[in-house]
């Protein structure tokens, strides 16, 4: 059974100094990084349910950190000192003291008297963490949407969308690179599509469409990966500093690093998948094709890097306007 007792406002001044149990574990484990035996004792002592259920260490608390808004299992100073002494006797080593770095709110006393209760507490903490993380994502995406709208309205910066396609059977092989440069002052799109010559024979089609030869916004250039990267870098620097746009852009950024592309830092980076979530309040990311259809943007031959870059830019502009 989980017994709970909230500390009242009148108890605030006498509220005990509290320590995060997970922080104790991580701090003491790092102290014995080279001593696996001592580290194992620390971890096992604080991880097993019996530590919480046998009653030897008295009262536990739950509290919300004022720093990150997450909930944690806490112990008081006397309990911390008793626990430290016990573990030191088990490993015959001196544990480093743990500095208090957080303030707490919504503190409540709890009694954990069984393994099911212990696991229920952990489940509640995990559920609370997911809720906090979801709210933080929503806050960040809304901020990103406001920033994107501001930059577009200012018409001061060049927007640069990038898409990279790889071989579906081995993603280390880059097959296409596409980019679209949008000048908001002139309202013009410049679309580029480069096919990597040395990987031209690698064809998709089993898991994603093979539209390598169906660039819809100009003529494709088939050349080496080295030349492709060189041209991308040149166009980027001519637009410098641009604002980067992508769909699930973190994947393209990783590809760029793997390709050895050296691009100066963008003014800002926007991800159409996140912006769409902020605009519509949906909780799951949408495919580019779904976003395009939602805004009535006609599209064809997706999974061609040049086409995807162009349509990503169109989706971006539709979302922020």
ABEGO torsion letter per residue (X at the ends): XBBBBBBBAAAAAABBBBBBAAAAAAAAAAAAAABAAAAAAAAAAAABAAAAAAGAAEBBBBBBBAAAGBBBBBBBAAAAAAAAAAAAAAAGBBBBBBBBABBBBGBBBBBBABAAAAAAAAAAAAAAAAAAAAAAAAAAAAAAAAAAAAAAAAGABBBBBBBBBBBAABAABBABBBBBBBBAAAGBBBBBBBBBAAAAABBBGAABBBAAABBAAEBBBBBBAAAAAAAAAAAAAAAOBBBBBBBGAAAAAAAAAAAGBBBBBBABBBBAAAAAAAAAGBABBBBAAAAAAAAGBBBBGBGBAAAAAAAAAAAAAAAAX
